[in-house]
């Protein structure tokens, strides 16, 4: 049985979705059912920085971007939701980039 991961106001959920071409990250407050902030390889600012949108370097830049956005909003702790994907490759690169920016999970 799958465990449901839920975020709170104090510790919102960082939900990561990975497709074959892109990677998306959203910080979600599950108590109010609102997306606080998001980042993906489809954003114009990120597309200018990266060459390919489906590698670990792109995932690292998304992780760094979402961490900077969340720190600007005062979020220091999150719950990591990888949506049953294994902690490996692009998911791991994104998570490590978020941790390097000082966000705890």
PyMOL commands that set and color helices and strands:
alter all, ss='L'
color gray80, all
select helices_A, chain A and resi 44-49+56-72+90-100
alter helices_A, ss='H'
color red, helices_A
select strands_A, chain A and resi 12-18+23-29+34-40+78-81
alter strands_A, ss='S'
color yellow, strands_A
deselect
rebuild
show_as cartoon
